[in-house]
Amino acid sequence: MGNADSKLHFRKAVIQLTTKTQPVEATDDAFWDQFWVDASTTVQDVFALVPAAEIRAVREESPSNLATLCYKAVERLVQGAESGCPSERERQIVLNCTRLLTRILPYIFEDADWRGFFWSTVPGAGRRLDEDGDDDESRPLAESLLLAIADLLFCPDFTVQSHKKNSPDTGEDIRSIDSCEYIWEAGVGFAQSPPLNYVHDLNRTELLKLLLTCFSEAMYLPPSSERKNINPWVAFFCSTDNRHALPLFTSLLNVVCAYDPVGYGIPYNHLLFSDHREQLVEQAVQILIVTLEHEAGSAATLILIIVLFQPAGPENLFVNYLSRIHREEDLSFILKGLARLLNNPLVQTYLPRSTKKIQFHQELLILFWKFCDFNKKFLFFVLKSSDVLDMLVPILFYLNDARADQSRVGLMHIGVFIILLLSGERNFGVRLNKPYTLRVPMDIPVFTGNHADLLIVIFHKIITSGHQRLQPLFDCLLTIIVNISPYLKSLSMVAANKLLHLLEAFTTPWFLFSSSQNHHLVFFLLEVFNNIIQYQFDGNCNLVYAIIRKRNVFHQLANLPSDAPSIQKALQRKKEKKSGISRTNSAENESMEGSRPAVPAEPGTLKASLEATPGIDKITEKSQVSEDGTMVAVPQSESPQVTADNGATTGAIHVTSSNIPPVFSQVLSWKAKLPLQTIMRLLQVLVPQVEKICIDKGLTDESEILKFLQHGTLVGLLPIPHPILIRKYQANAGTAMWFRTYMWGVIYLR
């Protein structure tokens, strides 16, 4: 009965708040205490007993009451932080205030007139909120709230293990403790692993939810204004004003990277026991990806800070700390932790569903992206060994799994962007030559080969059996294959056939002429073939054989009709086809493995719309690989090859008599620049030789032909090798905006 009575009192207080015609005085503690003194109120109770409609009603009809409620809740959090919450009653008050603010804040942010409320100074708030003698009349309510949360996250016997023996009613002085001694988990910069305490984990999780809610104001701002303004909540929390910034960053990072969802490996343990650490890890990784923000273009400033080891000042301290991590054991701890979590859904056991599957892999991908982007030592550490493949395989798994689901288009983008970033480094291409021996549950053809084969097979599936919203990613997918192609020592027959199938699909006249950009895809594929032939001919007999078998595709491309009537005829044929990649006139007329219709997006899942994907020319810069292996940036105007760096628009051309002449001139322009010389020379030399041995020896077994090609050589017969061009990912304001909207979309839907 007591529990029911307390809920009734809480509900009555909410009703009074909405119905009182006169503002309730801030000094009426008897009234305000009804919201947080009850010891049996749960977070579910708060959300159920404070309906959204009533919060909005108070906001519109009794604004002073809502303002006082927020102010009083923050005041109690500050008092709890100052006292150290020595009693159970004070801890419960802090938790209730935390839950109430978590519930109310979104309705403050959704109203433009209220957004500035927490950044204004409440009359008398300085005296009431800061009782340590400092003159703090001008501190905004938001700053008082953020500092209180930071203090409470290192409150002995509430969120961390106390180092002292105290009486129940006297806690440690939270103002004097060194929070670096209370870091939550061993790992980067901290060697001791505190004993697990599920109550502490639950309390940390509730405080982090409130913190994330504070940061979420960014979701309610129109994109145009967000481009100009940094998130003030994040900016303050990650500044030098927060004395707990370093231990908090370290705690969040270590909790995430040390987490093992499998635990001791007991089957179905997640069904028998509640894992409170998982909730904490999920909140921690979301806080990390939100706080690791800095304005695009400030990379030079960041590097200067790293070199001089100067305090960051107005810079984001979390970004600063991340960029400074350099010890090999720390980098290894982070990489192994992220890889373990990303590979978790791929773990297979003999007992179905016997291991826990985590659900926050998108947040982990964003975190990995930020590490690679902000800390080049980490990126080079990832690439210096085969450990990078422990990250690549789960990313490919997620890409393959999400390719036909329109509601997961953001996941497709982040996965492709990560691989694009990695592919800009030579070591990535080299690592892909490691044999692929895992058996990850993916609907792909069985093959014996290396990780490059796996990448090509999955990219082929994305292009041929993904949904149409992925078409802007085609340039990125092929750019990745171009970047790795000079280092691929031996492609499997399966991967070689997939590449030739893409060329066959992209070179059909109706597809080439239906968009002013589609021919760029052909240029990318030809560049792949040229790189492998010129730099990795030995060992790539499978690809050479596939090129010979499909030689008609190259001859037809070289003789592509470019007169106006032929173009018009091809475009008329386009009308008769479904948009997408044609599989007709191909060796793969049968449906692709695992191909299925795109799953309609669930209602509401696309409301948090993504920004437009920047074109490939906007997110990459070309570098030429010199003889000593170093890379030299290539100015756009001096690029020796025509490439697909003119954007990713795919607007169809409508057939009219007036637009055929411009299309005709465009086709003439790019057709003259097709880089077919190397391939045509290869065909000119090898086709007669292959035909001759087939006739002379009566060969019908392709293995014999492959043996012949394996021992063949084209030394001195091919054109002079072209320079290797690598397109490296380059951050800019457009990609920063895309990641921000994607990140908040993920958090909102989760």
TAPE-V105057 format. One line per field, one symbol per residue. ss: DSSP state (@ for helix, = for strand, . for the rest). phi: phi as a letter, one per 40 degrees, with the letter a starting at -180 (. if undefined). burial: # if it has 16 or more other C-alpha atoms within 10 Angstrom, else .. Layout:
# TAPE-V105057
ss: ???
phi: ???
burial: ???
This chain:
# TAPE-V105057
ss: .@@@@@@@@@@@@@@@@@@.........@@@@@@@.......@@@@@@@..@@@@@@@@@@.@@@@@@@@@@@@@@@@@@@@@....@@@@@@@@@@@@@@@@@@@@@@.......@@@.....@@@@@...........@@@@@@@@@@@@...=...=..................@@@@....=..=.......@@@@@@@@@@@@@@@@@@@@@@@..@@@@@@...@@@@@@.......@@@@@@@@@@@@@@..........@@@@...@@@@@@@@@@@@@@@@.......@@@@@@@@@@........@@@@@@@@...@@@@@@@@@@@@@@@.@@@..............@@@@@@@@@@@@@@.@@@@@@@@....@@@@@@@@@@@@@@@..=@@@@@@@@@@@@@@@@@@..@@@@@@...=..............=@@@@@@@@@@@@@@@..@@@@@@@@@@@@@@@@@@.......@@@@@@@@@@@@@@..@@@@@.=...@@@@@@@@@@@@@@@@@.....@@@@@@@@@.@@@@@@@@.....@@@@@@@@@@@@.......................=................@@@@======.....===..@@@.............=.......@@@@@@@@@@@@.....@@@@@@@@@@@@@@@@@@@@@....@@@@@@@@@.............======...@@@@@@@@@@@@@@@@@.
phi: .ccccccccccccccdccbccbcccccccccccccacccbcbcccccccbcdccccccdcbbdcccccccccccdccccccccgfcbcccccccccccccccccddccccbdccccdcccccdgcccccbbcgccbcccccccccccccccccbcdgbbbcccbcbcdbbcccccbcccccbdcacicgaccbcccbccccccdcccccccccdccddccccdcccccbcccccdcccbcccccdcccdccccccccccbccgcgcdgccccbcbcccccccccccccccccbacdgcccccccccccfcdcgccccccccccccacdccccdccccccccccdcccbbcccfcbcbcbbccccccccdcccccbcccdcccccbcdccccccccccccccccbbccbccccccccccccccccbddcccccccdcbcbccbcbccababcccdccccccccccbcccccdccddcccccccccdcbccaccccccccccccccccccdcccccacbccccccccccdccccccbbccgbcccccccccbccccccccbdcbcdcccccccccdccbcchccbcfbcbcccccgcacccdccdgcbccccccccccccbbbcbbccccgcbbcbddcbccbcbcbbhbcbcccccaccccdccdcccdccccbdcbccccccccccdcccccccccbgcbccccccccccccabdgbcdddcccbbbccbcaccccccccccdccccccc
burial: .....##..##.##..##.....#.......########.#.#..#..##...######..##########################..####################.....#.###..#..##..##.....##.#######################.........##.#....##.#######.#.........######################.........##########.#####################....#.##.....###.################......##.##.....#..###########....#################.......####..################.#######..################################################..#.......#....####################.###############################################################################.##.##..##.###.#..##.##..#......###...........#..............##.#############.....#..#........###.##...#..#....#..##..#...#..###.###.##..#...#...#..........##..##.......#.....########..##############...
